């Protein structure tokens, strides 16, 4: 007798949308920090200040892409 395939619990749409907005805010904040810090500091230092925000946004983009792919394939339920 086959056991029914168990699906992983999914991500709520509200949570996904709020994370996507956070992603947009992180990338926008990275560019704002880079732009304003270039007015006062050298370009290299400005990049160092903006880099953590951009890397956090990139990591969040990877997580959101993985969640969306798993939901599209039907592995994770999209509630």
Secondary structure as UniProt FT lines:
FT   STRAND          8..11
FT   HELIX           13..40
FT   HELIX           43..73
FT   STRAND          76..78
//
